[in-house]
Amino acid sequence: MRVVIAPDCFGGTLTAAEAASAIADGWRRGAPDHDLVLRPLADGGPGFVEVLHTALGGTLRTETVTGPLGEPVTATWLSHDDIAYIESAEACGLHLVPKDRRPLVCETVTTRGVGELLAAARGHRRAVIGLGGSATTDGGAGMLAALGAVAVAEDGTPLPPGGTALARCARIDGGVDGLPEIIAATDVTNPLLGQHGAAATFGPQKGADPAAVERLEAGLARWADVLAAWREPVADEDGAGAAGGLGAAILALGGARASGAGLVRSATGLDAAVAGAGLVITGEGSLDWQSLRGKLVTGVAEAAAERGVPCLALAGQASVGRTRAAAVGISEVHAVAEHAGSVAAAMADPAGTLADLAEHVARQWR
C-alpha cells in the first residue's frame, strides 16, 4: 500500500520535513511493506520557504533584517521564476521571542523586518508572503514603515513599533512605489477587528493578557481607520487579521489573499501523490478547533476525501474529538502526548516519540 505522509511543522519542535521523516521512520518499523511518499507541507507559517524550495528549487537568499524585538535577525527567502517567496515568520516569528519575554513585549513587537524582505524582493514580478507563526500585532505598520509609509501621530512624530502605539496614529506619511504584485498566502480568514480579530484570537498566544488584548484592539481599530483613509477599507476582508493584522497592510497595498495550503499543495504535487495512495497521514503540533478552520491539515484531508482515500492525523497534542475531525475528512486522530504518557515526555524527544506513535498506528493499519 502506498502511504502519503504530508504533515505541517510541529510547533517549534520539528520542521515539516523533520516531522515527515520521523513519521516515516516509525511507519517503516510498523509496516515495512508499505510504500511511503513524503510530502512535507506548510500553509504560510514556519517552514513555508523550506517546503517550497524543496519542491520548486530556485535560489535561497539571506538578508539581515529587523527582528520583532528590534534586533537584527537573519532571514531567508526564495527566488524562483521571477517570484519571491517570503516567510513572515523568518522576520517576526514567535520563535524569535523567548517565551518568558512575550507578555512584556507583545504590545511593542514589530513587522519591520517583513518590509525589509519585501524591499529586497523589488524587481520580481510577484511576491508571495506566507503569513503565520508571527509574534506581532502591529497591523503591518512596521512593514509599511520599512517601505516608506510611516505611521505618525497628530504632531507628525513617527510612532514607535507595536500595535498599542497605533491608538495614537493620525495618518500615514509617505507612499510605497516599485513593489511587485503581492499575494498574502494564508488560510486564516479572520478579520482585523472584533471577537475573531487579530488581537482577540491570536493575542493570547503571543503573550497578551486580557488588558493587553483590549489595548491592542484599540490600536488596531484606529489603524483600520487610518488604512481606510490612506488607501481603502480592509478591516473586514478575509485574512486582514492574519499575522497580527499584517494581512490588513498587505491588502491595503493592493495585495490579494490566496490559500497558503493550496499553493503548497499545488507546488508539491500532493494531489498526484494522493491519487495513487491507500492512506494519507497529516499532522501538526497542536490539533485544535483552529486546525479545522481551513488550516493545512484540513486541506490535506480534503485532497484525500476528493479521491476516496482515508486520512488520519498525528499530532503532538489533540483537543478535537472524532466527530469534529471526521467532519473535515480526518478519520482518526492520534496524539503523541497521550501515547508517550505526558506532554513533557513527548517534548523531551519530539522526533523519537512521534516515530514511536507512527509505528504503533502503522501496526494497526498493516
TIDO-269954 format. One line per field, with one value per residue: residue number from 0; x, y, z negated of N, C-alpha, C in turn; residue in one letter. Coordinates in steps of 0.05 Angstrom, whole numbers. Atoms other than C-alpha are relative to their C-alpha. Example, Ala and Ser with C-alpha at 12.3 -4.5 7.8 and 13.67 -1.06 7.14 Angstrom:
<pts>
n	c(0  1) .
n.u	c(18  -16) .
n.v	c(-24  -24) .
n.w	c(0  1) .
ca.u	c(246  273) .
ca.v	c(-90  -21) .
ca.w	c(-156  -143) .
c.u	c(18  -15) .
c.v	c(24  22) .
c.w	c(0  -14) .
res	c(a  s) .
</pts>
This chain:
<pts>
n	c(0  1  2  3  4  5  6  7  8  9  10  11  12  13  14  15  16  17  18  19  20  21  22  23  24  25  26  27  28  29  30  31  32  33  34  35  36  37  38  39  40  41  42  43  44  45  46  47  48  49  50  51  52  53  54  55  56  57  58  59  60  61  62  63  64  65  66  67  68  69  70  71  72  73  74  75  76  77  78  79  80  81  82  83  84  85  86  87  88  89  90  91  92  93  94  95  96  97  98  99  100  101  102  103  104  105  106  107  108  109  110  111  112  113  114  115  116  117  118  119  120  121  122  123  124  125  126  127  128  129  130  131  132  133  134  135  136  137  138  139  140  141  142  143  144  145  146  147  148  149  150  151  152  153  154  155  156  157  158  159  160  161  162  163  164  165  166  167  168  169  170  171  172  173  174  175  176  177  178  179  180  181  182  183  184  185  186  187  188  189  190  191  192  193  194  195  196  197  198  199  200  201  202  203  204  205  206  207  208  209  210  211  212  213  214  215  216  217  218  219  220  221  222  223  224  225  226  227  228  229  230  231  232  233  234  235  236  237  238  239  240  241  242  243  244  245  246  247  248  249  250  251  252  253  254  255  256  257  258  259  260  261  262  263  264  265  266  267  268  269  270  271  272  273  274  275  276  277  278  279  280  281  282  283  284  285  286  287  288  289  290  291  292  293  294  295  296  297  298  299  300  301  302  303  304  305  306  307  308  309  310  311  312  313  314  315  316  317  318  319  320  321  322  323  324  325  326  327  328  329  330  331  332  333  334  335  336  337  338  339  340  341  342  343  344  345  346  347  348  349  350  351  352  353  354  355  356  357  358  359  360  361  362  363  364  365) .
n.u	c(17  -14  8  -10  -5  1  5  -10  -20  10  -2  -25  -17  -8  9  18  -17  -8  24  5  -21  5  23  -9  -18  17  19  -15  -3  25  11  -23  8  14  -16  4  -6  -1  6  3  16  2  23  -7  -15  -27  -6  12  -21  -15  16  1  -27  -2  18  -3  -28  -3  -23  5  -15  -1  -1  1  22  8  17  24  -8  -16  -27  -5  3  -6  25  -4  23  -5  5  5  17  8  18  -13  16  -9  13  0  -10  -29  -8  15  12  3  -24  -21  4  1  26  4  1  23  19  -12  -5  21  13  -20  -14  4  -2  -17  -17  15  -2  -28  -2  15  -16  -21  12  7  -11  16  27  20  -10  19  -8  13  7  5  -21  -12  0  8  28  -4  15  -18  -11  -29  -6  4  -20  -25  4  3  26  -4  22  -9  20  12  -21  -18  -21  3  7  -18  11  19  28  12  -7  18  23  -6  -6  17  -1  -24  -16  -17  13  -15  -2  -18  2  12  27  -3  20  -2  6  10  25  15  19  9  -1  -19  11  23  -3  -17  -21  -28  -7  16  -5  -28  -15  -8  -22  -25  -7  17  22  24  -4  -17  17  17  -16  -7  24  4  -20  7  24  -9  -16  19  9  -22  -4  23  -4  -24  5  28  7  -8  2  19  -8  -11  -29  -11  -11  -22  -27  3  8  -18  17  14  -18  -5  25  1  -19  11  -6  23  -5  3  -5  -28  -1  6  -23  -20  12  -5  -29  -13  12  14  24  -9  -10  24  17  -7  -6  20  3  -14  -5  -8  -5  -13  -6  24  24  22  22  -10  -10  22  12  -14  -29  -12  10  26  -5  -9  23  18  -13  4  28  8  -8  10  -22  2  -20  -2  -17  -17  -5  -13  23  26  22  24  10  2  22  -8  -22  13  15  -18  -12  -21  14  -12  -19  -17  -17  -25  -1  16  -15  -24  6  2  -11  -29  -14  0  -18  -27  -11  22  -2  1  27  17  -5  12  28  4  -4  23  23  -5  6  29  8  -11) .
n.v	c(-24  -26  -18  -27  -13  -28  -16  -27  1  6  -21  -8  22  14  -11  19  21  17  15  20  20  15  17  21  19  18  15  22  21  14  11  -2  6  -23  -19  -26  -24  -23  -26  -20  -23  -24  -16  -28  -4  10  21  -7  -2  26  19  -8  4  29  8  -16  -8  -29  -10  -11  -25  -6  -29  -8  -19  -6  21  -10  -16  -23  9  12  29  10  11  11  0  16  -12  21  -6  -28  -3  0  13  -12  12  -22  10  -3  -27  -8  25  4  14  -20  -14  19  3  -16  -29  -6  -18  -27  -14  6  -25  -16  14  -14  15  -16  18  10  -21  1  22  -8  -19  15  14  -18  10  24  -7  7  9  16  -3  19  -12  21  3  -26  -9  -28  -9  -29  -7  -4  -27  2  7  -23  -19  8  -6  -29  -10  -1  -8  -23  -12  -25  -20  9  16  28  16  22  26  14  -6  -19  -27  -7  -15  -29  -5  -20  4  12  -19  13  20  24  2  20  26  21  10  13  20  9  28  7  14  -13  -18  -19  -29  -14  -8  14  25  18  -16  6  -3  18  28  9  -15  17  19  -16  -11  -22  6  -14  -29  -5  5  -23  -22  6  -4  -29  -9  10  -14  -26  7  7  -26  -12  14  -6  -27  1  15  9  16  29  14  22  19  26  1  -26  4  19  -9  -24  -23  -4  3  -25  -18  11  -6  -28  -4  10  28  19  23  26  22  10  29  6  -6  20  25  1  1  25  23  17  13  23  21  11  15  28  9  14  -14  -25  -9  -28  -6  -25  1  -1  2  -12  -10  -17  17  9  -23  -6  2  19  27  1  1  27  18  -4  12  29  6  -3  24  23  12  -7  -19  -1  -21  4  -27  -1  0  -2  -8  3  27  15  -10  -25  6  14  -19  -12  22  14  23  6  -19  12  -20  9  -4  22  25  -1  -1  -28  -20  -2  23  -5  -22  7  13  -4  18  27  8  0  24  23  0  9  29  12  -3  16  28  4  -2  23) .
n.w	c(0  0  21  -3  25  -7  24  4  21  27  19  10  8  -24  -26  -15  -11  23  9  -20  2  25  -5  -19  14  17  -17  -12  20  5  -25  -19  -28  -12  -17  12  -16  19  -11  21  -9  17  -9  1  25  1  -19  -26  -19  -1  -15  -28  -12  -6  -22  -24  -6  3  14  27  5  29  7  28  2  27  12  14  23  -9  -2  -26  -2  -27  -12  -26  -18  -24  -26  -20  -23  3  23  26  21  25  23  19  25  0  9  24  10  29  10  4  25  22  12  24  -7  -17  13  3  -25  -20  -10  -13  -21  -26  -26  -18  -16  -23  -20  -11  -19  -24  -14  -13  -23  -22  -25  -7  -9  20  27  15  28  18  26  21  20  7  27  -1  -3  -6  -23  -23  -1  -2  -27  -17  6  -14  -28  -4  8  29  18  16  18  -10  -3  -21  11  -7  23  6  -9  17  -5  19  -9  -22  10  -3  -28  -13  -30  -11  -17  -20  -17  -7  -29  -12  11  -18  8  26  7  28  1  27  2  21  -12  20  -5  16  26  12  14  -16  -12  6  28  17  -7  1  20  24  -7  -2  26  9  19  -8  -1  -23  -24  -3  -10  -28  -16  -4  -20  -26  -9  -11  -23  -21  -11  -14  -25  -17  -11  -17  -24  -2  23  -3  26  -1  -21  9  2  10  27  0  9  17  -16  -23  -23  -7  -14  -27  -16  -5  -21  -24  -1  1  18  -12  19  2  -3  -28  -16  5  -10  -29  -6  8  -14  19  -11  -16  18  14  -19  -1  27  16  25  2  28  4  28  9  28  16  -16  15  -16  -22  -20  -17  -15  -25  1  -18  3  -14  -29  -6  2  -24  -23  3  -3  -28  -15  14  15  29  10  29  9  24  11  26  18  -15  16  -16  1  -25  -17  -13  -20  -22  -16  -20  -15  15  12  26  11  20  13  11  29  12  -4  15  28  9  -18  6  -12  -29  -7  6  -25  -19  -23  9  10  -23  -15  15  -5  -27  0  13  -18  -24  6  -2  -28  -15) .
ca.u	c(0  24  22  29  59  42  49  58  112  104  101  173  199  201  201  152  210  233  162  152  218  201  133  165  218  165  117  172  183  110  93  158  119  85  110  120  116  138  107  123  78  66  7  45  75  142  173  138  203  238  180  175  250  248  190  209  284  304  354  353  374  393  382  397  333  300  271  207  246  283  347  380  359  378  320  318  272  266  272  242  216  213  172  197  171  176  161  139  158  231  230  177  163  141  202  245  217  234  172  184  190  127  80  129  137  72  49  114  139  145  137  190  234  179  180  256  249  196  241  296  248  237  249  209  142  107  120  83  85  69  32  33  71  82  98  67  1  22  -25  34  53  125  126  97  147  205  176  169  98  105  51  54  19  -21  43  77  122  135  104  146  138  80  4  -11  23  -27  -81  -45  -39  -65  -44  7  62  96  79  103  128  160  134  118  47  36  -1  -14  -11  -54  -110  -132  -195  -201  -219  -176  -222  -273  -284  -250  -199  -124  -119  -175  -159  -84  -61  -63  -18  33  33  -23  -67  -139  -118  -64  -113  -160  -104  -82  -154  -159  -95  -118  -186  -152  -104  -164  -189  -121  -112  -182  -164  -96  -119  -185  -224  -195  -212  -269  -233  -218  -147  -140  -126  -73  -4  -29  -60  -2  -55  -92  -30  -17  -90  -84  -24  -69  -47  -93  -102  -92  -93  -24  -40  -70  -8  38  -9  -1  74  90  46  5  -57  -19  13  -54  -88  -50  -48  -85  -75  -56  -24  -22  -8  17  39  -29  -92  -148  -210  -168  -137  -205  -220  -183  -112  -64  -89  -158  -130  -95  -157  -198  -147  -154  -230  -236  -203  -236  -172  -175  -136  -110  -75  -16  -8  34  -29  -102  -163  -214  -259  -271  -337  -308  -246  -290  -330  -268  -247  -199  -219  -171  -132  -73  -34  39  29  -24  18  81  45  52  68  136  154  134  173  235  245  198  223  231  162  129  163  140  69  74  100  42  -10  24  18  -57  -62  -17) .
ca.v	c(0  70  117  192  229  303  339  412  432  413  478  498  428  396  425  395  357  331  311  274  238  218  191  153  122  96  74  33  -4  -19  -33  -47  -70  -2  46  114  181  242  309  357  418  488  536  601  595  568  523  557  575  509  468  509  507  431  427  482  492  564  607  618  688  711  781  813  848  878  824  830  859  910  869  843  773  730  714  671  679  643  670  625  640  716  704  720  674  707  675  729  685  689  763  768  696  677  632  695  719  680  653  689  756  751  782  841  856  833  906  931  877  898  871  919  861  835  902  897  829  856  913  863  829  891  873  808  807  777  768  713  727  669  693  651  640  714  746  812  850  916  913  912  983  962  931  994  1038  998  1011  1086  1093  1115  1117  1184  1218  1283  1324  1285  1246  1175  1124  1072  998  958  954  994  1056  1055  1083  1150  1144  1204  1186  1152  1197  1176  1124  1058  1051  997  937  871  843  818  755  740  665  647  600  645  683  725  799  852  870  841  775  737  791  793  816  774  710  708  759  709  661  717  734  785  783  809  881  878  848  907  957  922  921  996  1007  964  998  1065  1034  1008  1080  1104  1050  1065  1139  1122  1071  1035  999  929  912  866  830  755  748  821  794  744  751  803  847  842  817  883  923  876  884  959  956  925  854  793  734  662  596  580  507  507  540  490  433  451  463  397  354  330  314  269  232  223  197  131  124  77  123  195  219  291  326  386  404  421  397  442  479  528  470  451  521  515  503  456  391  408  419  352  317  349  326  255  257  281  216  170  158  154  207  205  257  250  310  330  345  340  374  356  296  243  274  343  314  268  328  354  285  262  191  183  229  204  247  239  266  213  157  180  189  265  329  331  262  280  344  311  273  302  261  197  198  217  159  112  135  125  54  39  65  30  -37  -27  -7  -64) .
ca.w	c(0  16  -43  -33  -92  -89  -156  -175  -223  -297  -335  -341  -356  -287  -217  -168  -136  -204  -223  -157  -166  -238  -217  -160  -206  -254  -199  -166  -231  -239  -166  -127  -65  -55  -1  -33  4  -37  -22  -79  -75  -102  -99  -101  -171  -193  -140  -82  -46  -62  -34  29  41  36  85  134  130  141  104  29  9  -61  -90  -157  -177  -237  -282  -324  -383  -340  -340  -275  -254  -194  -147  -85  -25  41  112  166  235  222  159  89  34  -34  -101  -150  -209  -187  -205  -260  -282  -352  -357  -356  -422  -485  -519  -584  -548  -507  -559  -566  -492  -459  -451  -421  -373  -300  -229  -202  -180  -134  -98  -91  -59  -12  6  22  70  112  185  181  216  156  81  44  -31  -77  -139  -202  -266  -279  -346  -325  -329  -297  -238  -190  -209  -217  -148  -116  -153  -124  -55  -66  -90  -163  -216  -252  -310  -304  -311  -255  -302  -276  -323  -358  -338  -363  -360  -423  -394  -336  -382  -374  -298  -259  -188  -144  -115  -51  1  29  100  143  107  143  144  73  52  -22  -30  -89  -107  -164  -145  -208  -201  -232  -290  -338  -371  -315  -300  -306  -378  -409  -372  -368  -420  -479  -441  -436  -509  -514  -576  -572  -587  -533  -483  -497  -485  -421  -396  -407  -368  -311  -309  -299  -249  -209  -201  -181  -128  -101  -93  -63  -12  -23  -78  -90  -163  -145  -89  -97  -123  -147  -217  -195  -227  -277  -223  -174  -126  -130  -110  -51  -28  -35  11  63  48  54  8  30  -6  -32  -38  32  61  28  45  119  117  82  127  68  109  157  99  63  126  122  47  -1  -61  -75  -140  -160  -226  -265  -335  -364  -331  -356  -332  -292  -255  -227  -201  -136  -160  -127  -157  -130  -60  -62  -86  -30  22  -6  -10  62  83  33  -6  -83  -121  -192  -234  -282  -328  -386  -425  -403  -431  -378  -380  -328  -304  -291  -257  -214  -191  -153  -128  -182  -202  -261  -307  -348  -398  -415  -485  -500  -471  -507  -573  -580  -544  -579  -554  -483  -484  -512  -446  -394  -335  -374  -407  -341  -307  -363  -354  -279  -290  -336  -287  -228  -262  -266  -193  -170) .
c.u	c(17  -12  13  2  3  -7  9  23  -13  9  27  18  11  -9  -18  17  8  -23  -6  20  -4  -23  8  17  -17  -18  15  4  -26  -12  21  -8  -14  19  -6  7  -1  -6  -3  -12  2  -24  5  16  28  4  -9  22  15  -16  -1  27  4  -16  8  29  2  24  -8  18  -3  4  3  -21  -7  -19  -23  7  18  29  4  -5  7  -25  6  -26  9  -7  -2  -18  -12  -21  17  -19  12  -16  1  12  31  8  -14  -14  0  25  24  -2  -1  -27  -5  -1  -25  -21  10  2  -23  -13  20  16  -8  3  19  18  -14  1  28  4  -15  15  23  -10  -9  15  -13  -28  -21  15  -23  10  -16  -5  -6  23  13  -2  -15  -30  1  -15  16  11  30  9  -3  22  26  -1  -4  -26  -2  -25  9  -23  -10  21  20  23  -4  -6  20  -13  -22  -29  -12  4  -20  -25  4  5  -20  -2  25  14  17  -16  18  -1  18  -2  -11  -30  3  -24  5  -9  -7  -26  -17  -18  -10  1  20  -10  -22  7  18  24  28  7  -14  7  28  17  9  22  27  8  -18  -21  -25  3  17  -16  -18  15  7  -24  -5  19  -7  -25  7  15  -18  -10  21  5  -23  4  24  -5  -30  -6  7  -6  -17  6  10  30  12  13  23  26  -2  -7  19  -16  -14  19  6  -25  -1  20  -10  5  -26  7  -4  5  29  2  -6  24  21  -9  6  29  13  -12  -15  -23  8  9  -24  -16  7  5  -23  -5  16  3  8  4  12  4  -24  -24  -24  -21  10  11  -21  -14  17  30  10  -11  -27  3  9  -23  -20  12  -4  -29  -9  7  -7  22  -2  24  0  20  16  8  15  -20  -25  -22  -26  -9  -3  -21  8  22  -12  -15  17  15  23  -13  11  19  15  19  25  0  -15  15  25  -5  -3  12  30  15  2  20  30  14  -21  0  -4  -28  -20  4  -12  -30  -7  3  -25  -24  4  -6  -30  -9  11  -18) .
c.v	c(25  18  27  14  30  17  29  -2  -5  21  6  -23  -15  16  -20  -23  -20  -17  -23  -23  -18  -19  -23  -21  -19  -17  -24  -23  -16  -13  1  -5  23  17  28  23  24  26  20  26  24  16  30  7  -11  -24  5  1  -26  -20  7  -3  -29  -8  14  3  30  7  11  24  7  30  2  22  5  -21  12  18  24  -7  -14  -31  -8  -13  -9  1  -14  16  -23  10  29  4  -2  -13  8  -13  21  -9  1  27  8  -24  -1  -14  19  15  -21  -1  17  30  8  18  29  15  -3  25  17  -14  10  -19  14  -18  -12  21  1  -23  6  20  -14  -15  18  -9  -26  9  -5  -7  -14  0  -20  13  -22  -1  26  6  27  5  30  8  4  28  0  -6  25  21  -6  5  29  12  -1  9  22  9  26  21  -7  -17  -29  -16  -22  -26  -10  9  20  29  10  15  30  8  20  -5  -16  21  -16  -21  -23  -3  -24  -27  -20  -4  -16  -19  -8  -29  -8  -15  11  21  21  29  13  4  -18  -26  -20  14  -8  0  -21  -29  -9  14  -17  -19  14  13  22  -10  15  30  7  -4  24  24  -4  4  29  11  -8  13  27  -4  -6  26  13  -13  6  28  1  -13  -7  -17  -30  -16  -24  -21  -26  2  26  -4  -20  13  26  25  7  -4  25  19  -10  6  30  8  -9  -30  -17  -22  -26  -21  -9  -30  -8  5  -22  -27  -3  -3  -26  -24  -19  -16  -24  -23  -14  -18  -30  -12  -17  13  26  7  29  5  27  -2  -1  0  9  11  17  -17  -8  23  8  -1  -24  -28  -3  -3  -28  -20  3  -13  -31  -8  2  -25  -26  -14  8  17  -1  21  -9  28  -2  -2  3  7  0  -29  -12  12  25  -5  -14  19  13  -22  -15  -23  -7  22  -14  22  -12  1  -23  -26  -1  1  28  18  2  -22  3  21  -7  -12  2  -19  -29  -9  1  -25  -24  -1  -10  -30  -14  0  -18  -29  -6  0  -23  -24) .
c.w	c(0  -22  4  -27  5  -24  3  -20  -27  -19  -12  -9  24  25  13  11  -22  -10  20  -2  -25  3  18  -14  -17  17  13  -20  -4  25  22  29  13  16  -10  19  -19  15  -23  11  -19  11  0  -25  2  18  28  22  4  17  29  14  7  24  26  9  -4  -17  -27  -4  -30  -4  -30  -2  -29  -11  -16  -24  8  3  27  -2  29  11  28  16  26  25  20  22  -2  -22  -26  -20  -27  -23  -22  -27  -1  -12  -26  -14  -31  -11  -5  -26  -22  -15  -24  5  14  -14  -3  26  20  12  16  22  28  24  19  17  24  23  12  19  25  17  15  25  22  25  8  9  -21  -26  -14  -29  -17  -27  -20  -19  -9  -30  -3  1  6  26  26  2  3  29  18  -5  14  30  6  -7  -31  -15  -18  -18  11  5  22  -10  8  -26  -4  9  -19  4  -18  9  21  -10  2  29  12  30  7  18  19  15  5  30  7  -12  21  -8  -26  -5  -29  -1  -28  2  -23  13  -20  9  -18  -29  -10  -13  14  13  -10  -29  -17  5  -4  -21  -24  7  1  -26  -11  -20  9  2  25  26  5  12  29  18  5  20  28  11  12  26  24  13  16  27  20  13  19  27  3  -25  4  -25  1  21  -12  -1  -10  -27  -1  -8  -15  16  23  26  9  15  28  18  7  22  28  4  -1  -19  16  -21  -1  4  29  18  -3  10  30  6  -6  14  -18  13  16  -18  -14  18  0  -27  -12  -26  1  -30  0  -30  -5  -30  -18  18  -16  19  23  23  20  15  23  -1  16  -2  14  30  8  -1  23  25  -1  5  29  16  -15  -16  -30  -9  -31  -8  -24  -9  -26  -22  17  -20  15  0  27  19  14  21  25  18  22  15  -14  -16  -28  -8  -22  -11  -12  -30  -15  2  -18  -30  -11  21  -3  14  30  8  -5  24  21  24  -8  -8  24  17  -14  4  28  2  -11  18  25  -4  2  29  17  -2) .
res	c(m  r  v  v  i  a  p  d  c  f  g  g  t  l  t  a  a  e  a  a  s  a  i  a  d  g  w  r  r  g  a  p  d  h  d  l  v  l  r  p  l  a  d  g  g  p  g  f  v  e  v  l  h  t  a  l  g  g  t  l  r  t  e  t  v  t  g  p  l  g  e  p  v  t  a  t  w  l  s  h  d  d  i  a  y  i  e  s  a  e  a  c  g  l  h  l  v  p  k  d  r  r  p  l  v  c  e  t  v  t  t  r  g  v  g  e  l  l  a  a  a  r  g  h  r  r  a  v  i  g  l  g  g  s  a  t  t  d  g  g  a  g  m  l  a  a  l  g  a  v  a  v  a  e  d  g  t  p  l  p  p  g  g  t  a  l  a  r  c  a  r  i  d  g  g  v  d  g  l  p  e  i  i  a  a  t  d  v  t  n  p  l  l  g  q  h  g  a  a  a  t  f  g  p  q  k  g  a  d  p  a  a  v  e  r  l  e  a  g  l  a  r  w  a  d  v  l  a  a  w  r  e  p  v  a  d  e  d  g  a  g  a  a  g  g  l  g  a  a  i  l  a  l  g  g  a  r  a  s  g  a  g  l  v  r  s  a  t  g  l  d  a  a  v  a  g  a  g  l  v  i  t  g  e  g  s  l  d  w  q  s  l  r  g  k  l  v  t  g  v  a  e  a  a  a  e  r  g  v  p  c  l  a  l  a  g  q  a  s  v  g  r  t  r  a  a  a  v  g  i  s  e  v  h  a  v  a  e  h  a  g  s  v  a  a  a  m  a  d  p  a  g  t  l  a  d  l  a  e  h  v  a  r  q  w  r) .
</pts>
